[in-house]
Amino acid sequence: MKKLYNGTLYIVPTPIGNLSDITHRALEVLKNVNLIAAENIRHTNILLQHFNIKNHLISMNKENEKDKSNNLIKELQKGKKIALVSNAGTPIINDPGNILIKKCHFFNIQVIPLPGACAAITALSASGIYNNRFCYEGFLPSKKKTRCDLLHSLKEETRTIIFYETKHRILESIRDITEQIDKNRHVVIAREITKKWESIYGATAISILKWLQEDKYRYQGEMVIIIDGFKPLKTTVITKKTLDTFYILRNFFSLKKAVLITSKIHKVSKNNLYKHVIKNNNDNFIETMYN
């Protein structure tokens, strides 16, 4: 059995804009831990000074995360209480800290997460897009081919899709969404959430692109892109083209498989197609779909 250490790592979310969004519990933790591991000391100091908190800070960013994690583990093994914070929002989500948390679990050191701000979830809640099922994809890749490949792979993702994007690439990314996913897919741009210039705007992808191009101030600051999930078209109309495909496939496959493949090709209900075939044919199709 691994030794149990008394140290504790607190994962502390900080406001994504409005400083009033910090929780009382987060302030208590930041005030009472032995030290704070911050993504950016200067940035975190602004928050601490606003709430009159004085504590020892050390820098832990993507460049020094591995070395600093080893040092912090030693402090935690001595029984220290440490708070992990990012520049804004919930740590680890696109921010450093995962190496440290993995090491804590490996060395049996307690990790306590605090609830708090997260731009993706905050934007999703106000998007008006179905949100019971969603996938978070982080920042879109900066290279066009990689970005387009990713978007194309998500073309038929039925869950709501969430991305982060910067003002420098937003126009390119929305244009790629129109080309790789669907120009008529509903998209929401949530900009500067909780900040002074907060705005939430939704329309088809092509309309969003035109809307952004009309005014450069519409794509300043930090942005969340929310894309409605793919909705498969299940038509009840069985066309001649659909039946032609079915009869070709029926020469090579069982009734069940021919119906299944045809329904996927033409995006029709397999049950409707099966019923149509049975009703309108007097040949020897005596198999059932459920053999």
N, C-alpha and C positions, 0 to 999 in steps of 0.2 A: 504493500500500500504506500502511495506517495505521501510525503510529509505535507501536512496542512499548515500553511503560513497565515499569519495574522494580518498581513497587508491587504489592502483593498484598492482596486482600480475602479474609479467612477467614470462612466461615459456621460459627459455633460453636454447636452445640446445648448446652443446659444442662439440669440435672435438672428433671423435672416435679414432684418432691416430695422424694425421698430424695437428699440431696446426694452420697451414695456412688456414685450412678449416673454421675457425670461421668467421662469417659475421661482417661487419662494424657495423651493427645495434646492434648485440649482444654485441659487445665491448662497444658501447655507453651506452647501458642499464646497463651493469655491472659496468660501471664507475659512473653512475649518480643516481642509486637507493640508498635508505637509508641503505639497508642492503641486504646481499645475504644469502639465505638458501641453504646450500650445503650438499650433501650426505656425503662427506668426505672433511673436511676443508683442510687437508694437500694436498690432490689431487688438489682441486680447487685453492689453493694458488700457485701451480706450474704454472697454466694457467695465473693467474692474474699477477704474477711476470714477466712472459714472455712478457706480453704486458704493463708492468709498470702501473698496475691498483692497487690502494690502496682503500680498502673498508672494511666495517665491515662484518664479516662472522659469521654465527651461524650454528651449526650442526643440520641437520634433516635427520635421517636415519630410517630404518624400525623398530628399537627398540624404538625410542623416538618420532616417527611421531605423535602419538595422542596428547601427551602433548605439543610438540612444535607447532603443528597446532593451538591449542587453544591460545598460546602466540602470534603467528604471526597474528591471526585474530584480536586480540586486537590492535596490531600495525597498521594493515591495517585500522581498524575503526578510528584510530587517523589521517588517511590521509597519512600514510607512503607508499613509493614505495618499493616493495620487489621483488627481482629476485630469482627464483627457478632454481637450476641447479643440475644435477646428475654428476656422475663421468665421464660419456662420453655419447654423443648422446643426443637424445631428452628426457627430463625428463618424468616420469610417465610410459614409456614403460619398464616394468620390474623393475621399480625404485620407491622409495617412493614419495609421493606428492599428491596422489589421495584424501586422507582425507582432506587435506588443500584446494584443488580445490573445492571439494563438499561443504565445509563450506563457501567458498567464494561465491558460487552461492546461497547458502541458505541465507547468510547475504547481498546479493545484492552488492557484492564487485566486481569490474571489474577485469576480467582475460584476459590478452593479450598474446596469444601464438606467438612465433617467429618461422619462418621456419629454418630448419637446418639439421644437420647430423643425420642419423638413419641407423644403420648397416644393418638391415633387408632390407630396401628399396634400399640402396646402392648396396648390394650384389645381390638383385633381378635384378636390372637394367643391371648387367653385366653377368647374369647367362646363357642367351640364351634360357631360359625356358619361355614358354608362360606366360605373366604377367598381362594381362588385368583383370584376376580374380584370387585372391589368398587369403589364410587365414593364419594369423599369430598365432602360438600356443605357443610362448614364449620358455622357457627352457623345454626340455624334463624332465619328472619326474626321480628322482634319483633311485627310487625303480623299480626293473625289472618288477614285475607284473603290477604295475600301468602304467609303460612306454609301455609295450606290449599291455595292454588293450587299451590305447590311440591310439597307432599305428594301431591296428586292426580295431578300430572304424573309422579310416581314410582311410582304404584300398580302398574304392570306392569313396573317395572325388575327385570330378572332377576339383576342383580349385587347383592351385599350392599351395604347403604347405611349410611354413617357420618355422624353429626351430632355437633356439640358443643351443649350446652345449659347454661343457668344454673339455679340453684335457684329463681329467681323465676318461671320460665316452664315448668318441667319438667312440671307437672301439665297445663297447657293444651296443651303440645305432644304429650304422650302421648295425651290425649283426642282431639286432632286426628288423630293417627296411627290411632286406632281407627276414626274416622269416614271419613277420606280414603283410607286404605290398606286396612286389614283388621283388625278387632278380634281375629281369631284368628291373625294373623301373629306369628311368633316374634320377640321383641325382647329385647335384652340391655341393661341399664343398668350401665355400669362407672363407679364413683364414686371420686374421690380416689385415682386410680391411683398406686401407689408410696408413698402417704402412710399415716399411722397408721390412719385410718379407711377404708382401701380396702375396697371391696365390689364383687362382680360377681354380678348376679342376672339370670336369664333366664326368661321365660315368655311366654304370649300377651300381646298388647298390652293387652287388657282386664284380664288378671290383673295385669300390671305396674301399671296405673293403680290398681287396688284395693290392691295391696301398698304403693304409695307413700302412698296416702291414709291408711293405717292408722297410719303413724308418720312425723312430719315430719322426723325425723333421718335417714330413708332418702333424703332428697333435699337434703341439705346439701352444700355444696362444689361442685367442678367435676365435670361428668358427660359421658360419651360415650354416645350412643345408637347401638346397632347393630341394624339391621333385616334380617332374612332376606330374600333376594331372592324375587321372584314366581316361582312354579312353575306354568307353564301345565298345565292339566288336559287330558291326551290320553286320552280314554276309547276303549275298543274297542267299546263298545256303540253301535249305530246305532239311534237311537230314531225313532218315527213322526214326531215333530216335526222331527227332522233331515232325514228324507226328504221331508217336506212342503216344507221350505225349498228343498231341492235341486231338486225338480221344478218349483217356481215359477221358480227361477233358470234352470233348463234351457231354459225357453221363450225366454229372452233371451240366453243365453250358450252358449259352447261347453262340451262336457263337462268339459274341463280347468278352465275358469274357474269353472263352476258348483260343481264339487267344491272348488276352492280357497276360494271365498267362503263356502260352507257350512261348511267345516271351521273357518274363522276365527270365524264367528258362533257355532257350537255347541261350539267347542274340542274337536273330534274329530280323529283322525288322518286326513289326506287320503288316505293309501294305503288305510286300512281302508274308508273311505267309497267310494272308487273300486272296490275289489274287491267290495264288497257290491252296488253298482249293477250291475256287469258280471255278477255271479253270479246275481242275482235278477231280471233283466229280459231279455226276449226281443225287445225292440224293436230299432231299427236304430242303437244307440249303438256304432258301429264305430270311433269316434275313440279315440285313446289319450291318456292324460294328458300324454304327452311329445311331442305333435305340435309 
